[in-house]
Amino acid sequence: MQLQKFVGTRGGDCSVNFKGCVLNPNAPYGGLWTLADLPKFSEDEIQSFIKMDYEELAQKIFQSLGLDIPQSLLANALALYKKFDDKNTPAPLSKINKNLSIQKLYCGPTRAFKDMALQPFGEIFSAFLKDSSKEYLILVATSGDTGPATLESFANKDKIKVVCLYPEGGTSEIQALQMTTIAAKNIKVIGIKGDFDDTQNILKNLLKDEQFLQSLTQNNLALSAANSVNFGRIAFQILYHIYASLQSFSLYKRQAHIIIPSGNFGNALGAFYAKNMGFPIKKIWIASNANNILTDFIESGVYDISYRVLQKTYSPAMDILTSSNVERILFFLFGKNRTRELMEDLQKYKKYALNQEELKLLQTYFQATYCEDLYCLEKIREYANAGFILDPHTACGIKAYEEIIKNDNEAICILCSTAEWTKFAKTLSQALGMGDLGDKESLEAIASKYSLTISPNILDLFKKEIVHTQSITKEEVKQNILQWLRK
């Protein structure tokens, strides 16, 4: 395949290569960079992929995508997966029953699925800067998992500074400790008095703030982002969906439903691309919590945040109302002009609506459901009694699994488990009737009762000093970052 061009979701005359969209994720008209072309594989080609290990498969897919990453650099980036729990694969499948397998996407250093993309992404981003005369400021907004994974990947990297924004009180205690205890000099972590949508809006606004960009230029800094607005993240998220669908197909000879606990839709976007490349994926099921805007959108075609208030739930990584990566789906299905029109409606009126023909097309790929917190706790308890320990986000995905097999008891399902239970131990101890324990006490009680091993990366957090204590309003962020950079 020829080298991939990345184009803006809302149009514009320019295009960039993979390196360009990674270093500068700001596309024209406030849009996102996205693939201009997607390869489609034949059944024979897909059969040949089944025999490949994860690294070989990744090399083949990236070559077909035309991403122009030097083979040696990609090999170095993928080699970081050898440090995950299973040296043979970073994303193993665990069979629960004849219908359901869980893909463990939390086997990396921060115990969440964001390591799957951010570990190799950090290596590639850093390599892209070797010949650069500039340093880079990387912004990251997090609902709990992206922040720790980004900081782990970029800590002490040359020519890189990182500012991480998280909603104060909007993550688990473990997630907060993963961010606030990192002492690397190139990292600043800021608690925002608001929710994740506030932190994400700050990031998006700073990416196109001319005054902010000019100030960075004066300090010989360029600006990028580690959120899934950066396609460098998405590229690696396509891979594990391809891998899982192939592993499942080799066993069952049938397409599998992919169930994704989703907030910002980057994980779902990876599965969408994999399906459109011809891999054996039946439907992509989006599982939400009480912030069920994605369920409403997929069922009705209306995306409406005008009346909603974000609810804090036991699955905080999905406490999101503005899901950025839906925009890339709209572009793929309906083109740049329609995408720009819909995104302008969202900006002006806080809502947009697909027509019936567009909705029908969307629903050929996606179905959705959601659950409340009580259901989530119930499923954690039910599966723990059966010997499977689920985090709250994965537990929300069980709702989709139950709906699927209710309608087809022969269906094959793959549930993406996006985080290890250790990151939400306090919620699990509540679900399991252990009382109101702190995070450390919850970890120890659950590990003891169910004979589980706790990662040293989690346990060691309680021994570390909290070095980032700042909490500010969204209006103070820009000046605060600039003051830090001048030090």
N, C-alpha and C positions, 0 to 999 in steps of 0.2 A: 504493500500500500504506500501511496505517496505520503509525504509529511503532512500531519494533521494541521488544519487551520482552525483556529478558535475564533468564533464570531460572537457579537453581542446579541443577547436575547431580545433587545429592544431596537435592533438595527444599528446603523452606522456604516460608514464607508470602509473602515479599517478592519483588519484581522491580525491576529498574532499567532506565534507558535507556542508550544507548550511552555517553554522557558519564559516567554513573555507574559503569559497569563498567570503563571505562578508568581513571578516577581511583582506584577502589577495587576491585581484582580479587578481593577476598576474599569468596567466596560462602558461604552457610550450610552448616554441618556439614563445613567443610573442603573443600567442592566448588569448582567453577569456574563462572563465568558463561557461559552459552551461549544461542544463539538459541532463542526460543520458537516462531518461525515461519520457514519458508524458502519463498521464492517458487518457483513452478514455471513455466517458460516454455514456450510452444507452439513447434512447429517453425517457424511463420512468424516469430515473434518472434526466434528464434535465427538464422534466415536474415538478418533485418534487422541483427543485431548484427555479422555478418561484415564489413559495410562500414565499421564504425566504427573510428576510430583508438583507441589505448590510453586516452587521457584521456577521450574521449567514452564509451567502453565503461565505464570506471570510474564516471563520473558516473551512467550509466544503472543499473548494477548496485547501487550504493550507495543510489540513490533507491528501487529496488525492494526492497532489504533494509530500508528504513525506518530508516536509521541516524541521520537528523536531524543531519547535518553541514551547516552553511551552505554553499551552493554556492561562495561566494567563498573560504571557508577550504579546502574540498576542492580547488579549482582551484589555490590557492597550494601546497598540499601536493603535488599531482600535478606541479606545475611543477618540482619538484626533480628529477624524472626527466629533465628536459632537460639536466642536467649529466652524465648517464650517457653511455656510449660512443656510442650511437646515439640521436640526438635524436628520431627517429621512434617508437622503442619502447625501453623499458628492458629488455625480455626477448626479444631476437630468437631466431628459430629458425634453426639451421644444419643443412642436409640433409647427412647422412653417406652414405646410400645409399637405395635405393628403399623400404626398410623403416624406417629410423631417422633421426630428426632429434634434435638436441641443443638444448635450450632453454638459452641462456646467461643464467643468473640472477646472474652475478657482475660485471656491468658498472658497478657503482656505486663509491663512494670506497674502501670497504674490501675490494673484490674478492671478495665472497661474497654469497650469496642473501639474507642477513639485511638488506642495504641495501634490498631491494625493499619490505620492510615498515617498517623502522625510520626510513628517511628521511622518508616522509610522516607516520608515527606521531609522530615528534618534533615536527613542525610543529603537528599537531593537539593533542597533549598540551599544548604550550606555550600555544596559543591558548585552551584550556579554562581556563587559570589566570589570564587577564588580569584578571578581576574577583574573583579569590580573595584573601582577606585572609591566607591561609596560604601557606607554601612547601611544597614536596613533596620527600620523599626517595624516589628511585627505586632499587630494588634490582634487580640483574641477576646471574644465575648463568650462566656460560658454559662450553661445552665447546670454545670457540675462536673462533666467528664472531659470536655474539650480542653478546659483550662489545665488541669493536672497533666494530661497527655502532651499538650504543647510545651509546658514548662519542663517536663521530663526530657523532651526531645531537643529543646533549644538551649537548655542551661549551659552557660559557659562557652557557647559557640562563638567563634571569631566573627567580627563584623556584623553581629546581630544583637539587637536589644529587643526585649519583649515586654509589652504591657498587657496584663491580663485583667479583664473586668468581669466581676461576678456579682450576682444579686445578693446583697448581705442578708443572711437568714434564709436564702432561697435554695441552699444546697444541704446535703447531709453534713454532719460534723466531720466525717472522714474526708469528704471531698474538700471541705474548707481547709482542713489541716494539710492536705496534699498541696494546696496552693500557698497557704500563708507561712509554711515552714521552709520553703525553698530559699536558700540564702545566696544564690548566685548573684554576682554583681550586675549582670546584664538583664536582670528581671525586676519588674515592678508589678505588684498585685494590688488591685484597688477594689474594695467593697463598694458597691453602688446602692444607694438608698432607692430601691425600686425593684423591678422584676427583670426576668431575662429579656423580654421584649425591649425594655429600656436600654439594657446593655448592648443589645444587638443594634438598636437604632443609633446609639452613640458611635459604634464602630462604623456603620454604613455612612453616617454623616461625616465622620472624620476622613473617610476615604476620599470624599469629594469636596472637602473644605479647603478652598484655595488659600486662605490665610494660614491654615495649619500646614498645608503642603509647602507653602513658601517658607515658613519658619523652619521646617525640616530641611529644606534645600540649603538654607543658610548655615545649617549645622552639618552639611554634607551627608544628609540622611535621605533615603528613599523609604516609601511606605508600602507595606504589604499586610496580608492578613492570614491567619491560620484557621479561621472558621471555614465551613464548607462553602462559603461564597468563593473560596479559592478552589479552582478545579483540581489542583494538585492533590487535594484531599479526596475528591470524588474518584479520581483515577484508581486509587488503591482500594476503594470500597466496592468497585465493580468486581474485583478479583474474587473476594470470598463468596460472593453470591454465585459466580460461575463455578467455583470449586465445589460448593455445597450441592448445587443442582446436578453436577456431574457425578459426585459420589452417590447421591440418592438414586439417580437414573441407572447407575451400574448395578444397583441392588434390585430395584423394582421395575425397571424398564418402562416407567411412566413419568410424566411431568409431575412436579411437586408444587404445592402452594407454598409461597414464602410468606411468613408472618413476621412483621417488623413493628416493634414498639417504636413509635415515631413522634418526633416533635418538630424538627427543622427539615425533615424530608430528605436529607442527604443520603441516609442509609437506603431509603426506598428508591431514590434516584439511581443508585448503583444497581439495584435489582431490576429496575426498569430498563436500563441500558443492556444488562445481561440478557433479559428476555428478548429485546429487540435485535440482539446479535444472533439469536437463534437457539439459545441454550434452553434446556427443558424445564421451563418455569410456567406453571399454569396461570395462577392469579397471584397478585401481590396484595396481601391483606395488611391494612394499616390498623394497628391497635393503639387506641388513645386512652387517656384517663378522662377525668371530668372536663378537662379543657379539650372538648371534642370537636373543634372546628374542622379538623381534617375529615372526620366522619360525616359531618354535615355537608362539607364540600363535595365529597365523593358520592354521597347519596343524592344530593339535590342540585349540584352544579353551582351553588351560591357560596361565595367566600365572604363572610360578613363579620367584621370585628367591631362594627359600629356600636353594638349594644353589650358587648362582652366585657367582663371583668375577669382577669386572670385569677384562677383558683390555685392555692397551694395544696399539693397532694402528697401522698406517700411515694409517688414516682416523679420526683422533681425535674428530672432531665427532660420530661415531656410537658412541663408547665410552660408552654409556648403558644402564642396566638398567631404570630406572623411567621409562617414557615417559608424561609427564603427559597428553598430548592424547588418548590412547586413551580416557580417561574421557569426553570429549565424544562420541566415537563410540558408546560404550556407552549414553549417555543418549539419543542420537538413535534408536538401534535398539531399546532395551529399556526406556526410561523411567527416571524418577528413583528409584523404590523399588528396582529391581533394581540400578541403578548404585551406590546407597548400600550395598546388601548386598555387592556385589562389592568395593567399595573398602574396606569394613570388614574383609572377609576378607583383603585384601592387607595391611592394616595389622596385623592380628592374627597371621596365619599366613604372611605373605610369599608368598601365592599365592591365586589364585582360578580357578574353572573355569566355562566356559559349558556349558550342556546341548547336546545334539546339534542341536536345532532352532535354538538361538541361533547355534551355530557355522555351520550351513548358511546362515543369513542373513548373517552376517559375510562368508562366503566368496563371496557374490554380488557383493561389492564389491572384495574384496582377495585377492591372492595374494602369496606372499613367497618369497624365496630369500636365500642368503647366500654369502659366499666368504671364504676365508682370505687372509692377507697375500700369500702367494706367487702366488696367482691374480691378485690386484690388481696386483702388480708386472708380471706377465706381460702383462696387458692394457694397462697403460701403455706398455710396450715395443712391443707389437704395433700399437697405434694410432699411436704416434709414428712408427713405420716407414712407416705409411700416410699420414702427414701431419697427424694429429690429436693434439694434446697434451691429455691428460686429467689432472685431479687425482685423487688416490686414491679419493675418495668417488664421483666419476662413474665411475671404473673398476669399482667394486663394482657399479654399476648395469648394466654390460655383461653381468654374469652373468644378470640377469633378461632382458635383451634376447635373449640366446642361447637361453634356455629357451623364450621366446615363439615365436621363429621356427622352433625345432626342431619345435614342434607345429603351427605355421601359417606357412608361408613367404610368405603374402600379408598377414600382420599389419602394421599401421601402429603405430609406437612413437615416443613422445616421452620422451626421457631428460632429466630435470631435472639440469643441471650446476650444482651448488650452490656451487662455489668455483673460482677461477682457479688454474691450476697454480703460479703464483708464491708462493702461500701454503704450498706443500709442496714447494719446490724440492729440498730435501735428499733427500726420498723419491724424487722423480723422477730425480735424478742416480744414485741407487743402482739404480733400475729400468733405467736406460739405460746402465748399465755404465761410469759416469764415475768410480767410486771413491768414497772416503769424503771428500766435500767439505763445507765449511761452507755455511750458507744463502746467503751473498752470493756465494761462489765457484760454488755450484750454479746460482744465478740466471744469472750471467754465462755460464757454460759452456753451459747449455741454450739461452739466448737466442742465443748465437753459432752454435751448431750448427744450430738450426732457424730462424734468421732471424726471431726473435720480438722484439717490443717489450715492455719491462718498464715498468709504470706508475710514474710518479714517486712516487706515494703509497707504493709498496713500496720503491723505491730510497732514498728520503729517510729511511726508518726507521733506516738504519745511520748516519746523521749526527746523529741526535737523542740527547739525554741520557736515560738511564733515570732517571725521577723517582719511580717507585713500586717499592720494593724489599721491602716487608713480606711476610713469610711466617709464618702463624700456624695454630694448630689450630682446628677447628670450635668448640670450647668457648670460645675467646677472642673470637669474632667480634662478638657482641652488645656487649660492653663496649668493644671497640675502636672500633666505629662510633659509640657514644655519646660516647666521649672526643673523637673527631674533630669531631663536631657541636658540642661545647661550646667548641671553640677560637675 
